[in-house]
């Protein structure tokens, strides 16, 4: 599994496309039978308490893209902080098990784990 991280509008979709994943291959914030997932943070925000339970299904994906949520202004609302923390913790678990981890900044990919 390839974990792709980056800020909003950092080029995660374009990077997925460069790996050969078309629109029909990428789920947007939902778990289904598609090869890749974009918007992991949306999926976690829907149920932060169940975030770790998503791990087995996510490890079956070929690629998972997630917005970086650990930087910037800390949200005032508790629900947003809880979702942000759950997303970060799940990304840590995914990164530990991923074959490759890529961070995108301004559309430029940097491989931080794997080849």
Biopython code that builds the backbone (N, CA, C, O; Angstrom):
import numpy as np
from Bio.PDB.StructureBuilder import StructureBuilder

atoms = [
    (1, "UNK", "N", (0.833, -1.175, 0.000)),
    (1, "UNK", "CA", (0.000, 0.000, 0.000)),
    (1, "UNK", "C", (0.881, 1.243, 0.000)),
    (1, "UNK", "O", (1.917, 1.291, 0.663)),
    (2, "UNK", "N", (0.449, 2.237, -0.752)),
    (2, "UNK", "CA", (1.144, 3.520, -0.804)),
    (2, "UNK", "C", (0.291, 4.522, -0.034)),
    (2, "UNK", "O", (-0.894, 4.689, -0.324)),
    (3, "UNK", "N", (0.889, 5.179, 0.937)),
    (3, "UNK", "CA", (0.220, 6.237, 1.687)),
    (3, "UNK", "C", (0.694, 7.572, 1.129)),
    (3, "UNK", "O", (1.893, 7.842, 1.064)),
    (4, "UNK", "N", (-0.261, 8.399, 0.727)),
    (4, "UNK", "CA", (0.043, 9.700, 0.131)),
    (4, "UNK", "C", (-0.503, 10.780, 1.054)),
    (4, "UNK", "O", (-1.701, 10.821, 1.335)),
    (5, "UNK", "N", (0.369, 11.640, 1.515)),
    (5, "UNK", "CA", (0.003, 12.708, 2.440)),
    (5, "UNK", "C", (0.310, 14.060, 1.817)),
    (5, "UNK", "O", (1.244, 14.191, 1.026)),
    (6, "UNK", "N", (-0.474, 15.057, 2.173)),
    (6, "UNK", "CA", (-0.208, 16.398, 1.691)),
    (6, "UNK", "C", (-1.317, 17.337, 2.118)),
    (6, "UNK", "O", (-2.413, 16.901, 2.471)),
    (7, "UNK", "N", (-1.034, 18.602, 2.085)),
    (7, "UNK", "CA", (-2.030, 19.602, 2.449)),
    (7, "UNK", "C", (-3.133, 19.684, 1.414)),
    (7, "UNK", "O", (-3.085, 19.013, 0.383)),
    (8, "UNK", "N", (-4.120, 20.505, 1.695)),
    (8, "UNK", "CA", (-5.207, 20.719, 0.746)),
    (8, "UNK", "C", (-4.641, 21.258, -0.560)),
    (8, "UNK", "O", (-3.775, 22.133, -0.546)),
    (9, "UNK", "N", (-5.113, 20.753, -1.669)),
    (9, "UNK", "CA", (-4.699, 21.197, -3.002)),
    (9, "UNK", "C", (-3.193, 21.071, -3.223)),
    (9, "UNK", "O", (-2.587, 21.909, -3.891)),
    (10, "UNK", "N", (-2.591, 20.022, -2.660)),
    (10, "UNK", "CA", (-1.149, 19.830, -2.817)),
    (10, "UNK", "C", (-0.795, 18.919, -3.986)),
    (10, "UNK", "O", (0.384, 18.730, -4.285)),
    (11, "UNK", "N", (-1.804, 18.353, -4.650)),
    (11, "UNK", "CA", (-1.533, 17.512, -5.812)),
    (11, "UNK", "C", (-1.730, 16.024, -5.585)),
    (11, "UNK", "O", (-1.222, 15.208, -6.354)),
    (12, "UNK", "N", (-2.458, 15.663, -4.546)),
    (12, "UNK", "CA", (-2.653, 14.238, -4.237)),
    (12, "UNK", "C", (-3.414, 13.514, -5.347)),
    (12, "UNK", "O", (-3.042, 12.402, -5.722)),
    (13, "UNK", "N", (-4.468, 14.126, -5.872)),
    (13, "UNK", "CA", (-5.225, 13.497, -6.970)),
    (13, "UNK", "C", (-4.357, 13.344, -8.221)),
    (13, "UNK", "O", (-4.385, 12.306, -8.882)),
    (14, "UNK", "N", (-3.608, 14.357, -8.528)),
    (14, "UNK", "CA", (-2.734, 14.309, -9.700)),
    (14, "UNK", "C", (-1.684, 13.221, -9.521)),
    (14, "UNK", "O", (-1.358, 12.505, -10.468)),
    (15, "UNK", "N", (-1.160, 13.099, -8.322)),
    (15, "UNK", "CA", (-0.171, 12.051, -8.052)),
    (15, "UNK", "C", (-0.801, 10.667, -8.200)),
    (15, "UNK", "O", (-0.188, 9.767, -8.774)),
    (16, "UNK", "N", (-2.016, 10.491, -7.689)),
    (16, "UNK", "CA", (-2.719, 9.217, -7.881)),
    (16, "UNK", "C", (-2.873, 8.912, -9.371)),
    (16, "UNK", "O", (-2.668, 7.777, -9.801)),
    (17, "UNK", "N", (-3.232, 9.922, -10.152)),
    (17, "UNK", "CA", (-3.375, 9.738, -11.602)),
    (17, "UNK", "C", (-2.038, 9.350, -12.236)),
    (17, "UNK", "O", (-2.000, 8.533, -13.156)),
    (18, "UNK", "N", (-0.952, 9.931, -11.747)),
    (18, "UNK", "CA", (0.368, 9.596, -12.302)),
    (18, "UNK", "C", (0.768, 8.158, -11.999)),
    (18, "UNK", "O", (1.618, 7.586, -12.682)),
    (19, "UNK", "N", (0.153, 7.578, -10.976)),
    (19, "UNK", "CA", (0.406, 6.176, -10.644)),
    (19, "UNK", "C", (-0.494, 5.232, -11.445)),
    (19, "UNK", "O", (-0.384, 4.011, -11.333)),
    (20, "UNK", "N", (-1.383, 5.813, -12.251)),
    (20, "UNK", "CA", (-2.247, 5.009, -13.101)),
    (20, "UNK", "C", (-3.658, 4.807, -12.582)),
    (20, "UNK", "O", (-4.408, 4.003, -13.134)),
    (21, "UNK", "N", (-4.032, 5.521, -11.533)),
    (21, "UNK", "CA", (-5.379, 5.397, -10.985)),
    (21, "UNK", "C", (-6.293, 6.436, -11.623)),
    (21, "UNK", "O", (-6.127, 7.639, -11.419)),
    (22, "UNK", "N", (-7.252, 5.957, -12.392)),
    (22, "UNK", "CA", (-8.228, 6.836, -13.003)),
    (22, "UNK", "C", (-9.361, 7.136, -12.032)),
    (22, "UNK", "O", (-9.401, 6.598, -10.925)),
    (23, "UNK", "N", (-10.267, 7.986, -12.449)),
    (23, "UNK", "CA", (-11.405, 8.363, -11.608)),
    (23, "UNK", "C", (-12.197, 7.132, -11.175)),
    (23, "UNK", "O", (-12.700, 7.069, -10.054)),
    (24, "UNK", "N", (-12.300, 6.164, -12.070)),
    (24, "UNK", "CA", (-13.065, 4.954, -11.762)),
    (24, "UNK", "C", (-12.375, 4.049, -10.740)),
    (24, "UNK", "O", (-12.999, 3.133, -10.204)),
    (25, "UNK", "N", (-11.095, 4.300, -10.467)),
    (25, "UNK", "CA", (-10.319, 3.478, -9.528)),
    (25, "UNK", "C", (-10.244, 4.071, -8.122)),
    (25, "UNK", "O", (-9.775, 3.406, -7.198)),
    (26, "UNK", "N", (-10.701, 5.315, -7.950)),
    (26, "UNK", "CA", (-10.480, 6.028, -6.692)),
    (26, "UNK", "C", (-11.805, 6.359, -6.008)),
    (26, "UNK", "O", (-12.660, 7.035, -6.580)),
    (27, "UNK", "N", (-11.959, 5.873, -4.778)),
    (27, "UNK", "CA", (-13.124, 6.216, -3.956)),
    (27, "UNK", "C", (-12.853, 7.553, -3.276)),
    (27, "UNK", "O", (-11.720, 7.836, -2.885)),
    (28, "UNK", "N", (-13.884, 8.369, -3.135)),
    (28, "UNK", "CA", (-13.717, 9.691, -2.531)),
    (28, "UNK", "C", (-14.351, 9.723, -1.143)),
    (28, "UNK", "O", (-15.538, 10.015, -0.998)),
    (29, "UNK", "N", (-13.549, 9.420, -0.130)),
    (29, "UNK", "CA", (-13.995, 9.522, 1.252)),
    (29, "UNK", "C", (-14.916, 8.413, 1.717)),
    (29, "UNK", "O", (-15.563, 8.545, 2.755)),
    (30, "UNK", "N", (-14.989, 7.316, 0.966)),
    (30, "UNK", "CA", (-15.802, 6.167, 1.363)),
    (30, "UNK", "C", (-15.013, 4.880, 1.142)),
    (30, "UNK", "O", (-14.146, 4.810, 0.271)),
    (31, "UNK", "N", (-15.324, 3.875, 1.937)),
    (31, "UNK", "CA", (-14.709, 2.563, 1.734)),
    (31, "UNK", "C", (-15.587, 1.760, 0.786)),
    (31, "UNK", "O", (-16.767, 1.537, 1.059)),
    (32, "UNK", "N", (-15.015, 1.333, -0.311)),
    (32, "UNK", "CA", (-15.725, 0.467, -1.243)),
    (32, "UNK", "C", (-14.710, -0.465, -1.886)),
    (32, "UNK", "O", (-13.618, -0.652, -1.349)),
    (33, "UNK", "N", (-15.050, -1.046, -3.015)),
    (33, "UNK", "CA", (-14.164, -2.026, -3.626)),
    (33, "UNK", "C", (-13.152, -1.419, -4.602)),
    (33, "UNK", "O", (-12.458, -2.153, -5.305)),
    (34, "UNK", "N", (-13.064, -0.107, -4.652)),
    (34, "UNK", "CA", (-12.101, 0.529, -5.560)),
    (34, "UNK", "C", (-10.682, 0.340, -5.041)),
    (34, "UNK", "O", (-10.465, 0.110, -3.852)),
    (35, "UNK", "N", (-9.715, 0.441, -5.961)),
    (35, "UNK", "CA", (-8.309, 0.172, -5.643)),
    (35, "UNK", "C", (-7.684, 1.197, -4.713)),
    (35, "UNK", "O", (-6.798, 0.870, -3.924)),
    (36, "UNK", "N", (-8.145, 2.432, -4.806)),
    (36, "UNK", "CA", (-7.518, 3.524, -4.050)),
    (36, "UNK", "C", (-8.579, 4.350, -3.331)),
    (36, "UNK", "O", (-9.752, 4.359, -3.704)),
    (37, "UNK", "N", (-8.131, 5.035, -2.298)),
    (37, "UNK", "CA", (-9.008, 5.909, -1.514)),
    (37, "UNK", "C", (-8.400, 7.297, -1.463)),
    (37, "UNK", "O", (-7.215, 7.455, -1.171)),
    (38, "UNK", "N", (-9.209, 8.295, -1.746)),
    (38, "UNK", "CA", (-8.819, 9.693, -1.607)),
    (38, "UNK", "C", (-9.697, 10.295, -0.522)),
    (38, "UNK", "O", (-10.906, 10.065, -0.509)),
    (39, "UNK", "N", (-9.112, 11.054, 0.379)),
    (39, "UNK", "CA", (-9.909, 11.734, 1.402)),
    (39, "UNK", "C", (-10.111, 10.912, 2.654)),
    (39, "UNK", "O", (-11.211, 10.874, 3.205)),
    (40, "UNK", "N", (-9.062, 10.257, 3.105)),
    (40, "UNK", "CA", (-9.149, 9.469, 4.339)),
    (40, "UNK", "C", (-9.661, 10.320, 5.493)),
    (40, "UNK", "O", (-10.404, 9.823, 6.340)),
    (41, "UNK", "N", (-9.281, 11.587, 5.542)),
    (41, "UNK", "CA", (-9.697, 12.459, 6.642)),
    (41, "UNK", "C", (-11.211, 12.614, 6.703)),
    (41, "UNK", "O", (-11.770, 12.772, 7.788)),
    (42, "UNK", "N", (-11.889, 12.571, 5.543)),
    (42, "UNK", "CA", (-13.355, 12.659, 5.513)),
    (42, "UNK", "C", (-13.981, 11.393, 6.095)),
    (42, "UNK", "O", (-14.963, 11.453, 6.835)),
    (43, "UNK", "N", (-13.402, 10.264, 5.751)),
    (43, "UNK", "CA", (-13.892, 8.983, 6.255)),
    (43, "UNK", "C", (-13.764, 8.915, 7.770)),
    (43, "UNK", "O", (-14.686, 8.469, 8.453)),
    (44, "UNK", "N", (-12.628, 9.353, 8.296)),
    (44, "UNK", "CA", (-12.405, 9.339, 9.740)),
    (44, "UNK", "C", (-13.305, 10.352, 10.439)),
    (44, "UNK", "O", (-13.821, 10.068, 11.520)),
    (45, "UNK", "N", (-13.501, 11.513, 9.851)),
    (45, "UNK", "CA", (-14.338, 12.553, 10.470)),
    (45, "UNK", "C", (-15.774, 12.071, 10.667)),
    (45, "UNK", "O", (-16.457, 12.530, 11.582)),
    (46, "UNK", "N", (-16.235, 11.161, 9.830)),
    (46, "UNK", "CA", (-17.592, 10.639, 9.965)),
    (46, "UNK", "C", (-17.756, 9.789, 11.223)),
    (46, "UNK", "O", (-18.851, 9.709, 11.779)),
    (47, "UNK", "N", (-16.658, 9.147, 11.680)),
    (47, "UNK", "CA", (-16.702, 8.306, 12.885)),
    (47, "UNK", "C", (-15.303, 8.210, 13.498)),
    (47, "UNK", "O", (-14.627, 7.193, 13.338)),
    (48, "UNK", "N", (-14.862, 9.261, 14.200)),
    (48, "UNK", "CA", (-13.511, 9.252, 14.772)),
    (48, "UNK", "C", (-13.267, 8.098, 15.740)),
    (48, "UNK", "O", (-12.150, 7.587, 15.824)),
    (49, "UNK", "N", (-14.285, 7.688, 16.461)),
    (49, "UNK", "CA", (-14.122, 6.606, 17.439)),
    (49, "UNK", "C", (-13.801, 5.283, 16.762)),
    (49, "UNK", "O", (-13.135, 4.435, 17.356)),
    (50, "UNK", "N", (-14.259, 5.093, 15.538)),
    (50, "UNK", "CA", (-14.036, 3.834, 14.828)),
    (50, "UNK", "C", (-12.869, 3.867, 13.863)),
    (50, "UNK", "O", (-12.735, 2.978, 13.022)),
    (51, "UNK", "N", (-12.020, 4.884, 13.973)),
    (51, "UNK", "CA", (-10.934, 5.065, 13.009)),
    (51, "UNK", "C", (-9.984, 3.869, 12.943)),
    (51, "UNK", "O", (-9.645, 3.406, 11.854)),
    (52, "UNK", "N", (-9.557, 3.371, 14.095)),
    (52, "UNK", "CA", (-8.606, 2.252, 14.070)),
    (52, "UNK", "C", (-9.226, 0.999, 13.480)),
    (52, "UNK", "O", (-8.510, 0.149, 12.949)),
    (53, "UNK", "N", (-10.540, 0.868, 13.561)),
    (53, "UNK", "CA", (-11.229, -0.266, 12.967)),
    (53, "UNK", "C", (-11.181, -0.266, 11.452)),
    (53, "UNK", "O", (-11.454, -1.291, 10.825)),
    (54, "UNK", "N", (-10.838, 0.871, 10.849)),
    (54, "UNK", "CA", (-10.720, 0.980, 9.398)),
    (54, "UNK", "C", (-9.415, 0.388, 8.872)),
    (54, "UNK", "O", (-9.286, 0.125, 7.676)),
    (55, "UNK", "N", (-8.451, 0.182, 9.762)),
    (55, "UNK", "CA", (-7.112, -0.230, 9.354)),
    (55, "UNK", "C", (-7.088, -1.459, 8.455)),
    (55, "UNK", "O", (-6.463, -1.397, 7.396)),
    (56, "UNK", "N", (-7.729, -2.577, 8.808)),
    (56, "UNK", "CA", (-7.653, -3.754, 7.943)),
    (56, "UNK", "C", (-8.141, -3.488, 6.512)),
    (56, "UNK", "O", (-7.516, -3.935, 5.550)),
    (57, "UNK", "N", (-9.250, -2.766, 6.372)),
    (57, "UNK", "CA", (-9.784, -2.469, 5.040)),
    (57, "UNK", "C", (-8.853, -1.534, 4.275)),
    (57, "UNK", "O", (-8.687, -1.679, 3.064)),
    (58, "UNK", "N", (-8.253, -0.588, 4.964)),
    (58, "UNK", "CA", (-7.339, 0.353, 4.304)),
    (58, "UNK", "C", (-6.067, -0.334, 3.831)),
    (58, "UNK", "O", (-5.514, 0.026, 2.792)),
    (59, "UNK", "N", (-5.608, -1.310, 4.578)),
    (59, "UNK", "CA", (-4.399, -2.034, 4.183)),
    (59, "UNK", "C", (-4.624, -2.873, 2.926)),
    (59, "UNK", "O", (-3.663, -3.276, 2.271)),
    (60, "UNK", "N", (-5.877, -3.137, 2.587)),
    (60, "UNK", "CA", (-6.213, -3.873, 1.364)),
    (60, "UNK", "C", (-6.150, -2.973, 0.126)),
    (60, "UNK", "O", (-6.062, -3.466, -0.999)),
    (61, "UNK", "N", (-6.194, -1.668, 0.335)),
    (61, "UNK", "CA", (-6.138, -0.716, -0.779)),
    (61, "UNK", "C", (-4.726, -0.675, -1.358)),
    (61, "UNK", "O", (-3.753, -0.957, -0.658)),
    (62, "UNK", "N", (-4.623, -0.326, -2.628)),
    (62, "UNK", "CA", (-3.313, -0.161, -3.252)),
    (62, "UNK", "C", (-2.719, 1.198, -2.891)),
    (62, "UNK", "O", (-1.502, 1.337, -2.768)),
    (63, "UNK", "N", (-3.587, 2.201, -2.721)),
    (63, "UNK", "CA", (-3.127, 3.551, -2.380)),
    (63, "UNK", "C", (-4.185, 4.243, -1.519)),
    (63, "UNK", "O", (-5.387, 4.074, -1.729)),
    (64, "UNK", "N", (-3.711, 5.026, -0.547)),
    (64, "UNK", "CA", (-4.584, 5.807, 0.324)),
    (64, "UNK", "C", (-4.022, 7.222, 0.381)),
    (64, "UNK", "O", (-2.850, 7.422, 0.698)),
    (65, "UNK", "N", (-4.870, 8.205, 0.071)),
    (65, "UNK", "CA", (-4.449, 9.604, 0.116)),
    (65, "UNK", "C", (-5.185, 10.317, 1.242)),
    (65, "UNK", "O", (-6.392, 10.152, 1.417)),
    (66, "UNK", "N", (-4.439, 11.110, 2.000)),
    (66, "UNK", "CA", (-5.011, 11.803, 3.147)),
    (66, "UNK", "C", (-4.460, 13.218, 3.228)),
    (66, "UNK", "O", (-3.271, 13.451, 3.008)),
    (67, "UNK", "N", (-5.336, 14.149, 3.544)),
    (67, "UNK", "CA", (-4.920, 15.521, 3.789)),
    (67, "UNK", "C", (-4.159, 15.577, 5.110)),
    (67, "UNK", "O", (-4.571, 14.952, 6.088)),
    (68, "UNK", "N", (-3.078, 16.302, 5.147)),
    (68, "UNK", "CA", (-2.364, 16.496, 6.407)),
    (68, "UNK", "C", (-3.248, 17.342, 7.311)),
    (68, "UNK", "O", (-3.688, 18.427, 6.933)),
    (69, "UNK", "N", (-3.495, 16.840, 8.486)),
    (69, "UNK", "CA", (-4.389, 17.541, 9.402)),
    (69, "UNK", "C", (-3.679, 17.969, 10.679)),
    (69, "UNK", "O", (-4.309, 18.557, 11.558)),
    (70, "UNK", "N", (-2.410, 17.697, 10.803)),
    (70, "UNK", "CA", (-1.696, 17.980, 12.044)),
    (70, "UNK", "C", (-1.004, 19.325, 12.088)),
    (70, "UNK", "O", (-0.335, 19.643, 13.072)),
    (71, "UNK", "N", (-1.148, 20.113, 11.051)),
    (71, "UNK", "CA", (-0.498, 21.420, 11.023)),
    (71, "UNK", "C", (-1.556, 22.511, 10.994)),
    (71, "UNK", "O", (-2.736, 22.247, 10.765)),
    (72, "UNK", "N", (-1.125, 23.707, 11.223)),
    (72, "UNK", "CA", (-2.038, 24.837, 11.111)),
    (72, "UNK", "C", (-2.756, 25.150, 12.407)),
    (72, "UNK", "O", (-2.340, 24.745, 13.492)),
    (73, "UNK", "N", (-3.832, 25.874, 12.261)),
    (73, "UNK", "CA", (-4.616, 26.335, 13.397)),
    (73, "UNK", "C", (-5.375, 25.154, 14.007)),
    (73, "UNK", "O", (-5.996, 24.370, 13.290)),
    (74, "UNK", "N", (-5.319, 25.037, 15.323)),
    (74, "UNK", "CA", (-6.035, 23.976, 16.024)),
    (74, "UNK", "C", (-7.510, 24.359, 16.076)),
    (74, "UNK", "O", (-7.849, 25.459, 16.513)),
    (75, "UNK", "N", (-8.394, 23.457, 15.631)),
    (75, "UNK", "CA", (-9.821, 23.788, 15.634)),
    (75, "UNK", "C", (-10.364, 24.039, 17.039)),
    (75, "UNK", "O", (-9.909, 23.432, 18.008)),
    (76, "UNK", "N", (-11.323, 24.923, 17.136)),
    (76, "UNK", "CA", (-11.972, 25.230, 18.419)),
    (76, "UNK", "C", (-12.938, 24.119, 18.796)),
    (76, "UNK", "O", (-13.012, 23.725, 19.960)),
    (77, "UNK", "N", (-13.678, 23.614, 17.817)),
    (77, "UNK", "CA", (-14.700, 22.600, 18.095)),
    (77, "UNK", "C", (-14.056, 21.270, 18.470)),
    (77, "UNK", "O", (-13.137, 20.801, 17.799)),
    (78, "UNK", "N", (-14.546, 20.672, 19.543)),
    (78, "UNK", "CA", (-14.029, 19.400, 20.046)),
    (78, "UNK", "C", (-14.123, 18.303, 18.991)),
    (78, "UNK", "O", (-13.190, 17.514, 18.843)),
    (79, "UNK", "N", (-15.233, 18.238, 18.256)),
    (79, "UNK", "CA", (-15.430, 17.194, 17.258)),
    (79, "UNK", "C", (-14.353, 17.259, 16.179)),
    (79, "UNK", "O", (-13.856, 16.227, 15.727)),
    (80, "UNK", "N", (-13.998, 18.462, 15.775)),
    (80, "UNK", "CA", (-12.965, 18.626, 14.759)),
    (80, "UNK", "C", (-11.592, 18.236, 15.301)),
    (80, "UNK", "O", (-10.792, 17.625, 14.592)),
    (81, "UNK", "N", (-11.321, 18.585, 16.550)),
    (81, "UNK", "CA", (-10.035, 18.192, 17.161)),
    (81, "UNK", "C", (-9.945, 16.684, 17.301)),
    (81, "UNK", "O", (-8.895, 16.091, 17.052)),
    (82, "UNK", "N", (-11.057, 16.059, 17.705)),
    (82, "UNK", "CA", (-11.088, 14.609, 17.873)),
    (82, "UNK", "C", (-10.871, 13.911, 16.527)),
    (82, "UNK", "O", (-10.119, 12.940, 16.451)),
    (83, "UNK", "N", (-11.520, 14.394, 15.474)),
    (83, "UNK", "CA", (-11.360, 13.811, 14.141)),
    (83, "UNK", "C", (-9.931, 13.997, 13.646)),
    (83, "UNK", "O", (-9.361, 13.097, 13.031)),
    (84, "UNK", "N", (-9.362, 15.148, 13.910)),
    (84, "UNK", "CA", (-7.992, 15.442, 13.495)),
    (84, "UNK", "C", (-7.009, 14.512, 14.190)),
    (84, "UNK", "O", (-6.090, 13.995, 13.554)),
    (85, "UNK", "N", (-7.190, 14.293, 15.485)),
    (85, "UNK", "CA", (-6.307, 13.391, 16.222)),
    (85, "UNK", "C", (-6.469, 11.955, 15.750)),
    (85, "UNK", "O", (-5.480, 11.239, 15.587)),
    (86, "UNK", "N", (-7.715, 11.525, 15.530)),
    (86, "UNK", "CA", (-7.964, 10.159, 15.064)),
    (86, "UNK", "C", (-7.346, 9.938, 13.680)),
    (86, "UNK", "O", (-6.810, 8.865, 13.404)),
    (87, "UNK", "N", (-7.418, 10.941, 12.821)),
    (87, "UNK", "CA", (-6.818, 10.843, 11.491)),
    (87, "UNK", "C", (-5.303, 10.710, 11.604)),
    (87, "UNK", "O", (-4.694, 9.879, 10.929)),
    (88, "UNK", "N", (-4.705, 11.521, 12.450)),
    (88, "UNK", "CA", (-3.259, 11.452, 12.644)),
    (88, "UNK", "C", (-2.807, 10.112, 13.185)),
    (88, "UNK", "O", (-1.815, 9.552, 12.717)),
    (89, "UNK", "N", (-3.525, 9.595, 14.163)),
    (89, "UNK", "CA", (-3.169, 8.292, 14.739)),
    (89, "UNK", "C", (-3.317, 7.170, 13.718)),
    (89, "UNK", "O", (-2.488, 6.260, 13.671)),
    (90, "UNK", "N", (-4.371, 7.227, 12.896)),
    (90, "UNK", "CA", (-4.560, 6.215, 11.863)),
    (90, "UNK", "C", (-3.463, 6.310, 10.803)),
    (90, "UNK", "O", (-2.985, 5.286, 10.315)),
    (91, "UNK", "N", (-3.066, 7.519, 10.447)),
    (91, "UNK", "CA", (-1.978, 7.687, 9.469)),
    (91, "UNK", "C", (-0.665, 7.122, 10.004)),
    (91, "UNK", "O", (0.131, 6.582, 9.236)),
    (92, "UNK", "N", (-0.429, 7.241, 11.306)),
    (92, "UNK", "CA", (0.772, 6.653, 11.906)),
    (92, "UNK", "C", (0.750, 5.133, 11.725)),
    (92, "UNK", "O", (1.758, 4.532, 11.353)),
    (93, "UNK", "N", (-0.400, 4.521, 11.988)),
    (93, "UNK", "CA", (-0.527, 3.071, 11.823)),
    (93, "UNK", "C", (-0.364, 2.663, 10.359)),
    (93, "UNK", "O", (0.284, 1.661, 10.059)),
    (94, "UNK", "N", (-0.950, 3.437, 9.459)),
    (94, "UNK", "CA", (-0.826, 3.146, 8.031)),
    (94, "UNK", "C", (0.613, 3.306, 7.549)),
    (94, "UNK", "O", (1.119, 2.468, 6.802)),
    (95, "UNK", "N", (1.263, 4.374, 7.975)),
    (95, "UNK", "CA", (2.638, 4.621, 7.553)),
    (95, "UNK", "C", (3.573, 3.506, 8.017)),
    (95, "UNK", "O", (4.500, 3.130, 7.300)),
    (96, "UNK", "N", (3.329, 2.982, 9.209)),
    (96, "UNK", "CA", (4.173, 1.904, 9.728)),
    (96, "UNK", "C", (4.053, 0.645, 8.879)),
    (96, "UNK", "O", (5.005, -0.129, 8.780)),
    (97, "UNK", "N", (2.890, 0.436, 8.266)),
    (97, "UNK", "CA", (2.644, -0.777, 7.501)),
    (97, "UNK", "C", (2.755, -0.580, 5.984)),
    (97, "UNK", "O", (2.797, -1.555, 5.233)),
    (98, "UNK", "N", (2.803, 0.660, 5.543)),
    (98, "UNK", "CA", (2.847, 0.960, 4.109)),
    (98, "UNK", "C", (4.193, 0.566, 3.507)),
    (98, "UNK", "O", (5.236, 0.642, 4.156)),
    (99, "UNK", "N", (4.134, 0.147, 2.256)),
    (99, "UNK", "CA", (5.365, -0.134, 1.517)),
    (99, "UNK", "C", (6.075, 1.166, 1.151)),
    (99, "UNK", "O", (7.302, 1.234, 1.079)),
    (100, "UNK", "N", (5.257, 2.199, 0.924)),
    (100, "UNK", "CA", (5.801, 3.483, 0.487)),
    (100, "UNK", "C", (4.944, 4.595, 1.071)),
    (100, "UNK", "O", (3.719, 4.487, 1.108)),
    (101, "UNK", "N", (5.589, 5.664, 1.529)),
    (101, "UNK", "CA", (4.889, 6.854, 2.020)),
    (101, "UNK", "C", (5.429, 8.049, 1.246)),
    (101, "UNK", "O", (6.638, 8.267, 1.178)),
    (102, "UNK", "N", (4.514, 8.819, 0.666)),
    (102, "UNK", "CA", (4.884, 9.975, -0.152)),
    (102, "UNK", "C", (4.207, 11.208, 0.423)),
    (102, "UNK", "O", (3.016, 11.193, 0.732)),
    (103, "UNK", "N", (4.977, 12.268, 0.562)),
    (103, "UNK", "CA", (4.425, 13.549, 1.016)),
    (103, "UNK", "C", (4.514, 14.524, -0.139)),
    (103, "UNK", "O", (5.562, 14.664, -0.771)),
    (104, "UNK", "N", (3.398, 15.202, -0.411)),
    (104, "UNK", "CA", (3.357, 16.162, -1.507)),
    (104, "UNK", "C", (3.315, 17.583, -0.978)),
    (104, "UNK", "O", (2.554, 17.898, -0.063)),
    (105, "UNK", "N", (4.135, 18.429, -1.561)),
    (105, "UNK", "CA", (4.126, 19.861, -1.271)),
    (105, "UNK", "C", (4.185, 20.567, -2.616)),
    (105, "UNK", "O", (5.121, 20.368, -3.390)),
    (106, "UNK", "N", (3.175, 21.398, -2.894)),
    (106, "UNK", "CA", (3.107, 22.147, -4.157)),
    (106, "UNK", "C", (3.237, 21.230, -5.366)),
    (106, "UNK", "O", (3.856, 21.590, -6.367)),
    (107, "UNK", "N", (2.644, 20.034, -5.262)),
    (107, "UNK", "CA", (2.675, 19.090, -6.366)),
    (107, "UNK", "C", (3.956, 18.304, -6.518)),
    (107, "UNK", "O", (4.081, 17.488, -7.432)),
    (108, "UNK", "N", (4.910, 18.539, -5.634)),
    (108, "UNK", "CA", (6.197, 17.841, -5.714)),
    (108, "UNK", "C", (6.208, 16.704, -4.700)),
    (108, "UNK", "O", (6.130, 16.941, -3.494)),
    (109, "UNK", "N", (6.306, 15.452, -5.195)),
    (109, "UNK", "CA", (6.317, 14.315, -4.280)),
    (109, "UNK", "C", (7.703, 14.090, -3.676)),
    (109, "UNK", "O", (8.725, 14.168, -4.358)),
    (110, "UNK", "N", (7.698, 13.809, -2.375)),
    (110, "UNK", "CA", (8.913, 13.422, -1.667)),
    (110, "UNK", "C", (8.639, 12.077, -1.023)),
    (110, "UNK", "O", (7.736, 11.956, -0.195)),
    (111, "UNK", "N", (9.407, 11.071, -1.392)),
    (111, "UNK", "CA", (9.248, 9.745, -0.813)),
    (111, "UNK", "C", (9.920, 9.766, 0.559)),
    (111, "UNK", "O", (11.122, 10.007, 0.667)),
    (112, "UNK", "N", (9.138, 9.512, 1.600)),
    (112, "UNK", "CA", (9.708, 9.523, 2.947)),
    (112, "UNK", "C", (9.843, 8.117, 3.531)),
    (112, "UNK", "O", (10.403, 7.930, 4.611)),
    (113, "UNK", "N", (9.315, 7.127, 2.787)),
    (113, "UNK", "CA", (9.509, 5.725, 3.162)),
    (113, "UNK", "C", (9.399, 4.898, 1.895)),
    (113, "UNK", "O", (8.528, 5.157, 1.065)),
    (114, "UNK", "N", (10.260, 3.913, 1.731)),
    (114, "UNK", "CA", (10.204, 3.033, 0.575)),
    (114, "UNK", "C", (11.008, 3.567, -0.577)),
    (114, "UNK", "O", (11.722, 4.564, -0.467)),
    (115, "UNK", "N", (10.869, 2.867, -1.697)),
    (115, "UNK", "CA", (11.646, 3.250, -2.905)),
    (115, "UNK", "C", (10.754, 3.920, -3.918)),
    (115, "UNK", "O", (11.219, 4.310, -4.989)),
]
sb = StructureBuilder()
sb.init_structure("model")
sb.init_model(0)
sb.init_chain("A")
sb.init_seg("    ")
for serial, (resi, resn, name, xyz) in enumerate(atoms, 1):
    if name == "N":
        sb.init_residue(resn, " ", resi, " ")
    sb.init_atom(name, np.array(xyz, "f"), 0.0, 1.0, " ", f" {name:<3s}", serial, name[0])
structure = sb.get_structure()
